C-alpha cells in the first residue's frame, strides 16, 4: 500500500492519498478523542502498519478537517502529562465518515471484482 | 462548509495568523516532548531521545509550512507575507529602491500624462448623444486648390433637403458679438448655428430651450442660447435669465436657453449661439461647416458618395452653386468630405499627440530596461540570501513568487509615484491657452488612467525583473556560482549588456526624432515673414450693422447706406492713432497676419482667364487695407504706389498684388497696369487695375510657402470687421493699454478684442509645435540620463566583478592606461552596438515624421551625426568613472578578498 510522505508531488496520486488519509483520520477518531500523535499511531494500528503517517501530512490534514468543520479540537493533557491538542469528530464528521465508508466499500468491491475477472485471450 | 463559516475562517487566519501559528507551535512542541519522553522511557539518553524525536517529526519548520499551505486563504496569506518580506527587503536596500522607484515614477508619470491627454482628446467620445454617428461635412475642389472648402447656404440646403444618408444635419460658422450697450459692451466669441444643429448633436438646454425649426429662416428676430460658462460669468448663474433680452451688436436678442455645464461646440471659446440664417438660394459666401447624424448603418463613405453626387449634379445644373460664374465642366473633381466629427475636430492635434505617445512609449521601454538592469545587478548581491533560503527548504516556485511580489511592490510604488507626478503636469496642461489643443478642458487624471498607470508600473517592473527572477529560480547552480564573489556569472553580464544596448538604441531614436523636430522649429523661426514683426500692436474691431436683423456677411464689403458710417468710424480710429503718443504709424487690414482667418477667393488675371479645369480663376488670399498698411508693416513696395485717399468708391477700381501673384500671373513682366478681378464677378466694370507690387509675405502660416495675395483698398470696399496694426515707438505691451483706451473713446460700443503684439501672435502660431518640442526634449533628456545611468551601472558591476582579474593584471605590470582602455573599449562596444541598431531604426522610422518636419530631411545627416556624437560621449563619460576606479584597485586587497 501507499506510504504518505510530506514531500509527495502535487499530482493526482496525492489527491487519492489525501482523500484516504482524511477518511482514516475520521475512522481513527470514531472511537473517541485522540491527540495528533495518538491519531498517527491509531491509523498505523488500524492499517496493520501499512500506513506510516508522517507529521508533514498529518497536521495539514488535521488542519483541513478542522477548518472544514469535521473535527473539533481542544487542549488537554496527554498520558505523559504533556499539553496536547485533542481532536474529536463533530456530527458533520460522523456523517462524512458514514458516507465515505459506504462509497469506499462500493469502490473496493468494484475494483476487486474487476481485478479478479479472468483475463480474455 | 457554509460560506459564512469559510469567510470567518479566512478572516481568523488572516487577522490572527500569528496566534494560529503559535497554537501550531505549541502543538508540535507537545508532540516533540511526548516523543522525547517515550525515547527516554525506552532507555535512550535525553539528547539521543530529542534527536530521535526531531527526526521522527521530520522538521518542524517544514510541517508548519505545509500546514500553512493547507489553511483557508493560504495563497493570500503567503502573498501578504511575501509583501511584508518584500517591503523589508526594499527598505533595507534604500539606494536600489529609491533609484528603481524614481525611474519607474518618471517613466510612468510621463506616460500617464500623455495617455490622459490622448484619451481625453482622441479616444473619449464627444459629449453629445450617440457621438459615433456624428460626422463633419465640408467640401473640396482640389483642381482649384480648395482642399478645405466650406459650404454656402445653398450647398447646405441641398444636403439638408435631399441627402438620404442623414437623420439630421445642422450648419454652423464662427462669429462674434459686441454684447451690451455703450461703455459696458464686451466681445464674446459665438457660433451662428442652423436651427437643427442642437437637435443633430442631441443635446437639450439645461434651462429653457434651444432653437426650433424655422427660427433660422431669413428675417426672423434675433435669439440667443448661452453657454453655462457665459451664464455664470456674466449673469451670475441667475435662473431667471431665460426670457430676458440681451443686446448683441446693439440688436435686442431674447435669451431662450442656457446649455448644460460641459457642453462646448464647436470649441470651448464659444460663449453663445445665435440662429444662422439659411436662405436656400444664397450661393455665396462659402463659410459654413455642417454636422450631420448618420442614419444607423450608414457609414461616412456612403454619405460622402451620396453628397458628392448631389454636389456635382447641382453644380452642373446651376450657375454659382459651386461658386464660379459658370457651371463647372463635367469631370470637375469637386467633392464632399465626410469625416467622423471627433476626428475632424481633433485632426490638428492627432499627429503631434501620437508622436508624443510614441516618444513616451520609448521612454517607458528605456525605463523598463533600466529597472531590469538594476534588478539584475542586485541579483548578484542577493544570491547568497536566496541560496540560504533554498537550503532552508524553500521551493523554486516559492522563491520566484517572493521575487515577483517584491517587483510588484516596486511597480506599484513606481506607479503611485508616477501618478503623483502626472497630476501637476495635467494641471499645467489644462492651463494652456485655449484653442491650441481641442478638448483640453476635458483632460483629467481619471480613475481608469490611474489604474492603467498602476498596472503599467507593476507590469514594467515585472517584465523588467522577470528574466533575472526566473534565472534565479530556475538554476540553483547559477546561484552557487554567483554567490562566490570573484567569479562573475557571465550570463548575467551578457543580459546586462543587451539591456544597455537596447537603451542606447531607443535613446538614439528618441534623440534623433527630437533633433529633427528642433531643427524644423529652428528653420521655421528663421523664416522671413516678409515684414518686420517687432513693435507692432494688433487688435480686431467689429462695427455692428446699423440695420437690426439684416443678414450680414462678414466677408463681404458693406454697401449702400452703411458705407459712409463704416468709413467715418474707421477714419476716426486712424485719426485717434495718429494722435496717440507712442504710436509711430497705424493702418487697417481685413484680417491679422497669422490670425488664422485670412479671406480667400478665386481671382482671374487679365490674359489668363481660363483655369486648368475650364472654370476661371485661381485661389488668392484677399486683404482689404487702408493707405499706409505696407509702410506700417515695413512690407516693401517693390513697384508702383500704395493706395491713396483718392482711391475711393466711384474712382476707378485699383488693386495691389504681391510678388508671388505677379510672378504666377505675369512671369517676367511688370504687373503694374495689368488688371485683375474676382472670378464670380464677370461684369466689365469689375476689373481692377494693378497700381503696385509689394514683397511676398507669409502671413497665414510660417510653414506654408509664400501664397499669392491680392490687396484691395478699404476705401473702395469697406468692411465692418477690420484689424488695426500699429507700429509703436515703445514696447508694444506698454502701448497696448493706451491704444485700447483711445479706441473706447472713439466709440464705446465697439470693444477692441484679440489685442496682442505681433510677436506674440507669431509665437502663438508656433505654440503647438513648441509645446511638442518641449515635451519631446524633456523625454529625450530623460532617455539620455537613463542610458547614461544604465551603462554606468553595468560598467561598475563589470569592474567590481573583475577586481581580481584587474588586480592580477596590474600586479603583473599592466599599465593603468591599458586597464582604462580595456574598460572603455568594453563600454564603447556596448554603446556602439546599441547605437548601430538605433541608427538602422532611425532610417526606417524617421520617415513617419516627414509630415511634421519643415525643410529638414528625415535622414538629416547632421542631426544623426550630432546624436551619435552626443550619445557616444555620454557613454564614454559614464564609463570613465568605473574605469578610474579600476586602476585604483589595490592588488593586494583585491586578491585577499576571498
Interface residues (C-beta under 8 A of the other chain):
Chain A: X6 X35 X36 X37 X54 X55 X56 X57 X59 X60 X61 X63 X64 X67 X68 X69 X78 X80 X82 X83 X84 X85
Chain B: X1 X5 X9 X23 X24 X26 X27 X28 X30 X31 X33 X34 X35 X37 X38 X56 X57 X58 X59 X62 X63 X66 X67 X69 X70 X71 X72
